[in-house]
Amino acid sequence: MRPLRIGDLEISPPMALAPLSGITDVSFRRLCREQGAGLVCTGMVSANALHYGSQKTGDLLAFAEDEHPVSAQVFGADPELVAEAAAEAERRGADVIDLNMGCAVPKVLKARSGVALMADPARAEAMVRAVTAAVKAPVTVKMRRGWRDRGEQAPVFARRCERAGAAAVIVHPRWARQLFRGAADWSVIAEVKRAVRIPVIGSGDIRVGADAARMREQTGCDGVMIGRAALGNPWIFREAAAVLGGERPPAPPSIEERLQMAARHARMVIADRGEKVGVREMRKHFAWYLKGMPGAAALRDLANRAVAQEDLMRVLDRAREEAAVLRS
């Protein structure tokens, strides 16, 4: 299992947790690192919001000692403001700066950010140059396949990013308007790999550990990025690491292991964010941890009505009771 090198950083295992807004906070990143993610990433950090002193945005750049290496994903339309935000993220401890040129949600497109930059490659290249000049940390660019009406953009766009100083590119091979619909076309990742000399990280449709090995074999990519499949399932990283290393994947976590992880995750988030905010944040995570368990629909409903830590713990106790009934 070859490690992934991004600049002077060695990422081993060669797997990264994808940036997921409102999800990949410091607590979740730490859990994924424990389970084998070689690199973890913040949610999207708005360069504009950081420039104007948003406390909420600034809080996204709080890092724990045991989660490094960690990447900060920055987005914006102004190269100078994005460079300023990147420098601030590095000052606060980010090991990698990732530039978001792949987000396709309407509010980001309206602000000429995210994948909109793939329709303006000159500005995108200027942004990469500005950021690489502003920081010592390696700079990566996360992109999509491009805009369907412009043809296959990713290979040429990746070359421009490489020329501007990017240390690696991350390719999600869906068109901008697809969002997460339809299948990811992994052949695009292979095309980008052939087009550049810098490392290429593949993303999209990795649902189980074996998919990570299959993507690497089919595309020649240097690393893989896992996002939605890690929700309620940080164990996917240990599974993928085993398969990438040529080993038999470990047994999936038991119901009790999943409940214990959910409880630990909740305690970490509440300690970090306070009970009111922490419980609200954990409702969605509980829905993912409880998926497929006996009585999951009713358990999710209980979790969604939780207002205190003890409410969440009662949901887990109820889940244990449901599982015990099924076993009997």
VEXDREN-616179 format. One record per residue (C-alpha): residue in one letter; x, y, z negated; residue number from 1. Coordinates in nm, 2 decimals. Layout:
# residues N
@r A&c1 X&c2 Y&c3 Z&k NUM $
...
END
This chain:
# residues 328
@r M&c1 0.00&c2 0.00&c3 0.00&k 1 $
@r R&c1 0.19&c2 0.30&c3 0.13&k 2 $
@r P&c1 0.16&c2 0.61&c3 -0.09&k 3 $
@r L&c1 0.03&c2 0.93&c3 0.07&k 4 $
@r R&c1 0.27&c2 1.23&c3 0.08&k 5 $
@r I&c1 0.13&c2 1.58&c3 0.09&k 6 $
@r G&c1 0.42&c2 1.82&c3 0.09&k 7 $
@r D&c1 0.64&c2 1.71&c3 -0.20&k 8 $
@r L&c1 0.35&c2 1.53&c3 -0.38&k 9 $
@r E&c1 0.32&c2 1.16&c3 -0.37&k 10 $
@r I&c1 -0.04&c2 1.04&c3 -0.40&k 11 $
@r S&c1 -0.06&c2 0.68&c3 -0.52&k 12 $
@r P&c1 -0.30&c2 0.51&c3 -0.47&k 13 $
@r P&c1 -0.36&c2 0.70&c3 -0.14&k 14 $
@r M&c1 -0.72&c2 0.78&c3 -0.23&k 15 $
@r A&c1 -0.88&c2 1.11&c3 -0.31&k 16 $
@r L&c1 -1.21&c2 1.21&c3 -0.48&k 17 $
@r A&c1 -1.39&c2 1.44&c3 -0.24&k 18 $
@r P&c1 -1.49&c2 1.79&c3 -0.35&k 19 $
@r L&c1 -1.86&c2 1.78&c3 -0.44&k 20 $
@r S&c1 -2.02&c2 2.11&c3 -0.55&k 21 $
@r G&c1 -2.18&c2 2.08&c3 -0.90&k 22 $
@r I&c1 -2.05&c2 1.73&c3 -0.95&k 23 $
@r T&c1 -1.67&c2 1.71&c3 -0.94&k 24 $
@r D&c1 -1.61&c2 1.90&c3 -1.26&k 25 $
@r V&c1 -1.32&c2 1.83&c3 -1.49&k 26 $
@r S&c1 -1.50&c2 1.55&c3 -1.68&k 27 $
@r F&c1 -1.59&c2 1.35&c3 -1.37&k 28 $
@r R&c1 -1.25&c2 1.41&c3 -1.21&k 29 $
@r R&c1 -1.08&c2 1.27&c3 -1.52&k 30 $
@r L&c1 -1.30&c2 0.95&c3 -1.51&k 31 $
@r C&c1 -1.22&c2 0.90&c3 -1.15&k 32 $
@r R&c1 -0.85&c2 0.95&c3 -1.21&k 33 $
@r E&c1 -0.87&c2 0.68&c3 -1.48&k 34 $
@r Q&c1 -1.03&c2 0.44&c3 -1.24&k 35 $
@r G&c1 -0.76&c2 0.48&c3 -0.98&k 36 $
@r A&c1 -0.81&c2 0.80&c3 -0.77&k 37 $
@r G&c1 -0.47&c2 0.92&c3 -0.67&k 38 $
@r L&c1 -0.60&c2 1.28&c3 -0.62&k 39 $
@r V&c1 -0.91&c2 1.46&c3 -0.74&k 40 $
@r C&c1 -1.06&c2 1.78&c3 -0.62&k 41 $
@r T&c1 -1.27&c2 2.06&c3 -0.76&k 42 $
@r G&c1 -1.61&c2 2.16&c3 -0.61&k 43 $
@r M&c1 -1.60&c2 2.45&c3 -0.37&k 44 $
@r V&c1 -1.45&c2 2.77&c3 -0.51&k 45 $
@r S&c1 -1.58&c2 3.09&c3 -0.35&k 46 $
@r A&c1 -1.30&c2 3.33&c3 -0.27&k 47 $
@r N&c1 -1.54&c2 3.62&c3 -0.27&k 48 $
@r A&c1 -1.69&c2 3.53&c3 -0.61&k 49 $
@r L&c1 -1.35&c2 3.48&c3 -0.76&k 50 $
@r H&c1 -1.23&c2 3.82&c3 -0.63&k 51 $
@r Y&c1 -1.53&c2 3.99&c3 -0.79&k 52 $
@r G&c1 -1.47&c2 3.82&c3 -1.13&k 53 $
@r S&c1 -1.74&c2 3.56&c3 -1.14&k 54 $
@r Q&c1 -1.70&c2 3.37&c3 -1.47&k 55 $
@r K&c1 -1.89&c2 3.07&c3 -1.34&k 56 $
@r T&c1 -1.66&c2 3.05&c3 -1.04&k 57 $
@r G&c1 -1.35&c2 3.10&c3 -1.25&k 58 $
@r D&c1 -1.46&c2 2.81&c3 -1.47&k 59 $
@r L&c1 -1.43&c2 2.58&c3 -1.17&k 60 $
@r L&c1 -1.05&c2 2.62&c3 -1.20&k 61 $
@r A&c1 -1.02&c2 2.48&c3 -1.55&k 62 $
@r F&c1 -0.80&c2 2.17&c3 -1.54&k 63 $
@r A&c1 -0.72&c2 1.90&c3 -1.79&k 64 $
@r E&c1 -0.36&c2 1.77&c3 -1.85&k 65 $
@r D&c1 -0.45&c2 1.41&c3 -1.76&k 66 $
@r E&c1 -0.62&c2 1.48&c3 -1.42&k 67 $
@r H&c1 -0.31&c2 1.59&c3 -1.22&k 68 $
@r P&c1 -0.25&c2 1.59&c3 -0.93&k 69 $
@r V&c1 -0.56&c2 1.80&c3 -0.87&k 70 $
@r S&c1 -0.67&c2 1.99&c3 -0.56&k 71 $
@r A&c1 -0.87&c2 2.32&c3 -0.57&k 72 $
@r Q&c1 -1.10&c2 2.36&c3 -0.27&k 73 $
@r V&c1 -1.14&c2 2.72&c3 -0.17&k 74 $
@r F&c1 -1.38&c2 2.87&c3 0.09&k 75 $
@r G&c1 -1.44&c2 3.21&c3 0.24&k 76 $
@r A&c1 -1.44&c2 3.40&c3 0.56&k 77 $
@r D&c1 -1.16&c2 3.66&c3 0.49&k 78 $
@r P&c1 -0.81&c2 3.52&c3 0.52&k 79 $
@r E&c1 -0.67&c2 3.77&c3 0.27&k 80 $
@r L&c1 -0.94&c2 3.70&c3 0.01&k 81 $
@r V&c1 -0.90&c2 3.32&c3 0.05&k 82 $
@r A&c1 -0.52&c2 3.36&c3 0.01&k 83 $
@r E&c1 -0.58&c2 3.56&c3 -0.30&k 84 $
@r A&c1 -0.81&c2 3.29&c3 -0.44&k 85 $
@r A&c1 -0.56&c2 3.02&c3 -0.35&k 86 $
@r A&c1 -0.28&c2 3.20&c3 -0.54&k 87 $
@r E&c1 -0.51&c2 3.23&c3 -0.84&k 88 $
@r A&c1 -0.60&c2 2.86&c3 -0.82&k 89 $
@r E&c1 -0.23&c2 2.77&c3 -0.81&k 90 $
@r R&c1 -0.16&c2 3.00&c3 -1.11&k 91 $
@r R&c1 -0.42&c2 2.82&c3 -1.31&k 92 $
@r G&c1 -0.26&c2 2.48&c3 -1.23&k 93 $
@r A&c1 -0.38&c2 2.35&c3 -0.90&k 94 $
@r D&c1 -0.13&c2 2.11&c3 -0.74&k 95 $
@r V&c1 -0.29&c2 2.13&c3 -0.39&k 96 $
@r I&c1 -0.50&c2 2.40&c3 -0.22&k 97 $
@r D&c1 -0.77&c2 2.27&c3 0.01&k 98 $
@r L&c1 -0.93&c2 2.50&c3 0.26&k 99 $
@r N&c1 -1.30&c2 2.42&c3 0.33&k 100 $
@r M&c1 -1.36&c2 2.43&c3 0.71&k 101 $
@r G&c1 -1.61&c2 2.15&c3 0.70&k 102 $
@r C&c1 -1.91&c2 2.25&c3 0.49&k 103 $
@r A&c1 -2.22&c2 2.29&c3 0.71&k 104 $
@r V&c1 -2.49&c2 2.41&c3 0.46&k 105 $
@r P&c1 -2.68&c2 2.72&c3 0.59&k 106 $
@r K&c1 -2.57&c2 2.97&c3 0.33&k 107 $
@r V&c1 -2.20&c2 2.88&c3 0.40&k 108 $
@r L&c1 -2.25&c2 2.91&c3 0.77&k 109 $
@r K&c1 -2.43&c2 3.24&c3 0.74&k 110 $
@r A&c1 -2.12&c2 3.37&c3 0.55&k 111 $
@r R&c1 -1.90&c2 3.26&c3 0.85&k 112 $
@r S&c1 -1.73&c2 3.01&c3 0.62&k 113 $
@r G&c1 -1.69&c2 2.63&c3 0.61&k 114 $
@r V&c1 -1.74&c2 2.46&c3 0.95&k 115 $
@r A&c1 -1.81&c2 2.80&c3 1.11&k 116 $
@r L&c1 -1.44&c2 2.84&c3 1.12&k 117 $
@r M&c1 -1.41&c2 2.56&c3 1.37&k 118 $
@r A&c1 -1.60&c2 2.79&c3 1.61&k 119 $
@r D&c1 -1.34&c2 3.06&c3 1.54&k 120 $
@r P&c1 -1.01&c2 2.87&c3 1.55&k 121 $
@r A&c1 -0.80&c2 3.19&c3 1.57&k 122 $
@r R&c1 -0.94&c2 3.31&c3 1.24&k 123 $
@r A&c1 -0.90&c2 2.96&c3 1.09&k 124 $
@r E&c1 -0.54&c2 2.95&c3 1.19&k 125 $
@r A&c1 -0.48&c2 3.30&c3 1.05&k 126 $
@r M&c1 -0.64&c2 3.18&c3 0.72&k 127 $
@r V&c1 -0.40&c2 2.88&c3 0.70&k 128 $
@r R&c1 -0.10&c2 3.11&c3 0.76&k 129 $
@r A&c1 -0.22&c2 3.35&c3 0.50&k 130 $
@r V&c1 -0.27&c2 3.09&c3 0.24&k 131 $
@r T&c1 0.06&c2 2.90&c3 0.30&k 132 $
@r A&c1 0.24&c2 3.23&c3 0.27&k 133 $
@r A&c1 0.06&c2 3.30&c3 -0.06&k 134 $
@r V&c1 0.13&c2 2.97&c3 -0.24&k 135 $
@r K&c1 0.40&c2 2.72&c3 -0.30&k 136 $
@r A&c1 0.16&c2 2.43&c3 -0.33&k 137 $
@r P&c1 0.09&c2 2.23&c3 -0.02&k 138 $
@r V&c1 -0.22&c2 2.34&c3 0.17&k 139 $
@r T&c1 -0.47&c2 2.10&c3 0.32&k 140 $
@r V&c1 -0.76&c2 2.16&c3 0.55&k 141 $
@r K&c1 -1.09&c2 1.97&c3 0.53&k 142 $
@r M&c1 -1.27&c2 1.97&c3 0.87&k 143 $
@r R&c1 -1.55&c2 1.80&c3 1.05&k 144 $
@r R&c1 -1.57&c2 1.66&c3 1.41&k 145 $
@r G&c1 -1.67&c2 2.01&c3 1.52&k 146 $
@r W&c1 -1.97&c2 2.16&c3 1.70&k 147 $
@r R&c1 -2.13&c2 1.91&c3 1.95&k 148 $
@r D&c1 -2.18&c2 2.18&c3 2.21&k 149 $
@r R&c1 -1.81&c2 2.26&c3 2.21&k 150 $
@r G&c1 -1.70&c2 1.90&c3 2.27&k 151 $
@r E&c1 -1.44&c2 1.71&c3 2.07&k 152 $
@r Q&c1 -1.27&c2 1.97&c3 1.85&k 153 $
@r A&c1 -1.11&c2 1.79&c3 1.57&k 154 $
@r P&c1 -0.78&c2 1.69&c3 1.73&k 155 $
@r V&c1 -0.70&c2 2.03&c3 1.88&k 156 $
@r F&c1 -0.82&c2 2.21&c3 1.56&k 157 $
@r A&c1 -0.60&c2 1.99&c3 1.35&k 158 $
@r R&c1 -0.30&c2 2.07&c3 1.57&k 159 $
@r R&c1 -0.36&c2 2.44&c3 1.52&k 160 $
@r C&c1 -0.38&c2 2.39&c3 1.14&k 161 $
@r E&c1 -0.05&c2 2.19&c3 1.15&k 162 $
@r R&c1 0.11&c2 2.47&c3 1.35&k 163 $
@r A&c1 -0.01&c2 2.73&c3 1.10&k 164 $
@r G&c1 0.15&c2 2.53&c3 0.81&k 165 $
@r A&c1 -0.10&c2 2.29&c3 0.68&k 166 $
@r A&c1 0.06&c2 1.99&c3 0.50&k 167 $
@r A&c1 -0.23&c2 1.75&c3 0.57&k 168 $
@r V&c1 -0.58&c2 1.75&c3 0.72&k 169 $
@r I&c1 -0.89&c2 1.57&c3 0.59&k 170 $
@r V&c1 -1.13&c2 1.47&c3 0.86&k 171 $
@r H&c1 -1.51&c2 1.40&c3 0.81&k 172 $
@r P&c1 -1.61&c2 1.27&c3 1.16&k 173 $
@r R&c1 -1.96&c2 1.39&c3 1.18&k 174 $
@r W&c1 -2.08&c2 1.69&c3 1.39&k 175 $
@r A&c1 -2.16&c2 2.01&c3 1.20&k 176 $
@r R&c1 -2.54&c2 1.98&c3 1.24&k 177 $
@r Q&c1 -2.54&c2 1.62&c3 1.13&k 178 $
@r L&c1 -2.46&c2 1.70&c3 0.77&k 179 $
@r F&c1 -2.45&c2 1.35&c3 0.63&k 180 $
@r R&c1 -2.70&c2 1.20&c3 0.87&k 181 $
@r G&c1 -2.62&c2 0.92&c3 1.11&k 182 $
@r A&c1 -2.29&c2 0.72&c3 1.12&k 183 $
@r A&c1 -1.95&c2 0.87&c3 1.08&k 184 $
@r D&c1 -1.74&c2 0.80&c3 1.39&k 185 $
@r W&c1 -1.41&c2 0.68&c3 1.26&k 186 $
@r S&c1 -1.26&c2 0.69&c3 1.61&k 187 $
@r V&c1 -1.23&c2 1.07&c3 1.57&k 188 $
@r I&c1 -1.00&c2 1.01&c3 1.27&k 189 $
@r A&c1 -0.78&c2 0.79&c3 1.49&k 190 $
@r E&c1 -0.77&c2 1.07&c3 1.75&k 191 $
@r V&c1 -0.66&c2 1.32&c3 1.50&k 192 $
@r K&c1 -0.40&c2 1.09&c3 1.37&k 193 $
@r R&c1 -0.25&c2 1.06&c3 1.72&k 194 $
@r A&c1 -0.27&c2 1.44&c3 1.77&k 195 $
@r V&c1 -0.06&c2 1.55&c3 1.46&k 196 $
@r R&c1 0.25&c2 1.46&c3 1.27&k 197 $
@r I&c1 0.12&c2 1.56&c3 0.93&k 198 $
@r P&c1 -0.08&c2 1.32&c3 0.71&k 199 $
@r V&c1 -0.44&c2 1.26&c3 0.80&k 200 $
@r I&c1 -0.70&c2 1.17&c3 0.53&k 201 $
@r G&c1 -1.01&c2 1.00&c3 0.65&k 202 $
@r S&c1 -1.36&c2 1.06&c3 0.50&k 203 $
@r G&c1 -1.71&c2 0.94&c3 0.57&k 204 $
@r D&c1 -1.91&c2 0.62&c3 0.51&k 205 $
@r I&c1 -1.68&c2 0.46&c3 0.25&k 206 $
@r R&c1 -1.94&c2 0.28&c3 0.05&k 207 $
@r V&c1 -1.74&c2 0.00&c3 -0.11&k 208 $
@r G&c1 -1.37&c2 -0.06&c3 -0.17&k 209 $
@r A&c1 -1.33&c2 -0.28&c3 0.14&k 210 $
@r D&c1 -1.44&c2 0.01&c3 0.36&k 211 $
@r A&c1 -1.13&c2 0.21&c3 0.25&k 212 $
@r A&c1 -0.90&c2 -0.07&c3 0.37&k 213 $
@r R&c1 -1.11&c2 -0.10&c3 0.69&k 214 $
@r M&c1 -1.09&c2 0.27&c3 0.76&k 215 $
@r R&c1 -0.71&c2 0.27&c3 0.71&k 216 $
@r E&c1 -0.67&c2 -0.03&c3 0.94&k 217 $
@r Q&c1 -0.90&c2 0.10&c3 1.22&k 218 $
@r T&c1 -0.78&c2 0.46&c3 1.22&k 219 $
@r G&c1 -0.41&c2 0.45&c3 1.10&k 220 $
@r C&c1 -0.50&c2 0.73&c3 0.85&k 221 $
@r D&c1 -0.26&c2 0.79&c3 0.57&k 222 $
@r G&c1 -0.52&c2 0.82&c3 0.30&k 223 $
@r V&c1 -0.89&c2 0.80&c3 0.23&k 224 $
@r M&c1 -1.14&c2 1.03&c3 0.06&k 225 $
@r I&c1 -1.44&c2 0.90&c3 -0.13&k 226 $
@r G&c1 -1.73&c2 1.12&c3 -0.22&k 227 $
@r R&c1 -2.10&c2 1.01&c3 -0.26&k 228 $
@r A&c1 -2.01&c2 0.64&c3 -0.32&k 229 $
@r A&c1 -1.83&c2 0.75&c3 -0.65&k 230 $
@r L&c1 -2.15&c2 0.90&c3 -0.79&k 231 $
@r G&c1 -2.24&c2 0.68&c3 -1.10&k 232 $
@r N&c1 -1.96&c2 0.45&c3 -0.98&k 233 $
@r P&c1 -1.61&c2 0.58&c3 -1.05&k 234 $
@r W&c1 -1.51&c2 0.21&c3 -1.04&k 235 $
@r I&c1 -1.50&c2 0.23&c3 -0.66&k 236 $
@r F&c1 -1.15&c2 0.37&c3 -0.69&k 237 $
@r R&c1 -1.02&c2 0.06&c3 -0.88&k 238 $
@r E&c1 -1.20&c2 -0.16&c3 -0.63&k 239 $
@r A&c1 -1.05&c2 0.02&c3 -0.33&k 240 $
@r A&c1 -0.70&c2 0.02&c3 -0.48&k 241 $
@r A&c1 -0.72&c2 -0.35&c3 -0.52&k 242 $
@r V&c1 -0.83&c2 -0.41&c3 -0.16&k 243 $
@r L&c1 -0.57&c2 -0.16&c3 -0.03&k 244 $
@r G&c1 -0.30&c2 -0.35&c3 -0.22&k 245 $
@r G&c1 -0.41&c2 -0.68&c3 -0.07&k 246 $
@r E&c1 -0.56&c2 -0.81&c3 -0.40&k 247 $
@r R&c1 -0.90&c2 -0.96&c3 -0.48&k 248 $
@r P&c1 -1.13&c2 -0.68&c3 -0.59&k 249 $
@r P&c1 -1.23&c2 -0.68&c3 -0.96&k 250 $
@r A&c1 -1.58&c2 -0.79&c3 -1.06&k 251 $
@r P&c1 -1.83&c2 -0.50&c3 -1.05&k 252 $
@r P&c1 -1.89&c2 -0.33&c3 -1.39&k 253 $
@r S&c1 -2.16&c2 -0.49&c3 -1.60&k 254 $
@r I&c1 -2.47&c2 -0.31&c3 -1.71&k 255 $
@r E&c1 -2.31&c2 -0.25&c3 -2.05&k 256 $
@r E&c1 -1.99&c2 -0.11&c3 -1.89&k 257 $
@r R&c1 -2.21&c2 0.13&c3 -1.69&k 258 $
@r L&c1 -2.40&c2 0.24&c3 -1.99&k 259 $
@r Q&c1 -2.09&c2 0.30&c3 -2.19&k 260 $
@r M&c1 -1.94&c2 0.50&c3 -1.91&k 261 $
@r A&c1 -2.25&c2 0.71&c3 -1.89&k 262 $
@r A&c1 -2.24&c2 0.77&c3 -2.26&k 263 $
@r R&c1 -1.87&c2 0.87&c3 -2.25&k 264 $
@r H&c1 -1.93&c2 1.09&c3 -1.95&k 265 $
@r A&c1 -2.21&c2 1.27&c3 -2.13&k 266 $
@r R&c1 -2.00&c2 1.33&c3 -2.44&k 267 $
@r M&c1 -1.72&c2 1.47&c3 -2.23&k 268 $
@r V&c1 -1.95&c2 1.71&c3 -2.04&k 269 $
@r I&c1 -2.13&c2 1.83&c3 -2.36&k 270 $
@r A&c1 -1.80&c2 1.88&c3 -2.53&k 271 $
@r D&c1 -1.68&c2 2.09&c3 -2.24&k 272 $
@r R&c1 -2.00&c2 2.28&c3 -2.15&k 273 $
@r G&c1 -2.21&c2 2.28&c3 -2.46&k 274 $
@r E&c1 -2.52&c2 2.07&c3 -2.53&k 275 $
@r K&c1 -2.78&c2 2.27&c3 -2.34&k 276 $
@r V&c1 -2.58&c2 2.30&c3 -2.02&k 277 $
@r G&c1 -2.42&c2 1.96&c3 -2.06&k 278 $
@r V&c1 -2.74&c2 1.77&c3 -2.09&k 279 $
@r R&c1 -2.89&c2 1.95&c3 -1.79&k 280 $
@r E&c1 -2.58&c2 1.86&c3 -1.59&k 281 $
@r M&c1 -2.59&c2 1.49&c3 -1.70&k 282 $
@r R&c1 -2.95&c2 1.43&c3 -1.58&k 283 $
@r K&c1 -2.84&c2 1.38&c3 -1.22&k 284 $
@r H&c1 -2.54&c2 1.16&c3 -1.33&k 285 $
@r F&c1 -2.77&c2 0.94&c3 -1.54&k 286 $
@r A&c1 -2.99&c2 0.88&c3 -1.23&k 287 $
@r W&c1 -2.68&c2 0.75&c3 -1.05&k 288 $
@r Y&c1 -2.55&c2 0.54&c3 -1.34&k 289 $
@r L&c1 -2.89&c2 0.38&c3 -1.39&k 290 $
@r K&c1 -2.95&c2 0.30&c3 -1.02&k 291 $
@r G&c1 -3.05&c2 -0.06&c3 -0.97&k 292 $
@r M&c1 -3.10&c2 -0.14&c3 -1.34&k 293 $
@r P&c1 -3.42&c2 -0.29&c3 -1.47&k 294 $
@r G&c1 -3.68&c2 -0.02&c3 -1.52&k 295 $
@r A&c1 -3.46&c2 0.24&c3 -1.34&k 296 $
@r A&c1 -3.75&c2 0.46&c3 -1.23&k 297 $
@r A&c1 -3.89&c2 0.50&c3 -1.58&k 298 $
@r L&c1 -3.53&c2 0.55&c3 -1.72&k 299 $
@r R&c1 -3.46&c2 0.83&c3 -1.47&k 300 $
@r D&c1 -3.78&c2 1.00&c3 -1.57&k 301 $
@r L&c1 -3.68&c2 0.99&c3 -1.94&k 302 $
@r A&c1 -3.33&c2 1.12&c3 -1.85&k 303 $
@r N&c1 -3.48&c2 1.41&c3 -1.65&k 304 $
@r R&c1 -3.68&c2 1.52&c3 -1.96&k 305 $
@r A&c1 -3.38&c2 1.51&c3 -2.19&k 306 $
@r V&c1 -3.29&c2 1.83&c3 -2.37&k 307 $
@r A&c1 -3.05&c2 1.71&c3 -2.63&k 308 $
@r Q&c1 -2.76&c2 1.46&c3 -2.65&k 309 $
@r E&c1 -2.96&c2 1.22&c3 -2.86&k 310 $
@r D&c1 -3.22&c2 1.21&c3 -2.59&k 311 $
@r L&c1 -2.97&c2 1.09&c3 -2.34&k 312 $
@r M&c1 -2.84&c2 0.83&c3 -2.59&k 313 $
@r R&c1 -3.20&c2 0.70&c3 -2.64&k 314 $
@r V&c1 -3.23&c2 0.65&c3 -2.26&k 315 $
@r L&c1 -2.92&c2 0.43&c3 -2.27&k 316 $
@r D&c1 -3.06&c2 0.23&c3 -2.56&k 317 $
@r R&c1 -3.38&c2 0.19&c3 -2.37&k 318 $
@r A&c1 -3.18&c2 0.06&c3 -2.07&k 319 $
@r R&c1 -3.01&c2 -0.20&c3 -2.29&k 320 $
@r E&c1 -3.35&c2 -0.31&c3 -2.41&k 321 $
@r E&c1 -3.48&c2 -0.34&c3 -2.05&k 322 $
@r A&c1 -3.17&c2 -0.55&c3 -1.96&k 323 $
@r A&c1 -3.21&c2 -0.77&c3 -2.26&k 324 $
@r V&c1 -3.57&c2 -0.85&c3 -2.17&k 325 $
@r L&c1 -3.47&c2 -0.94&c3 -1.82&k 326 $
@r R&c1 -3.20&c2 -1.18&c3 -1.95&k 327 $
@r S&c1 -3.44&c2 -1.35&c3 -2.18&k 328 $
END
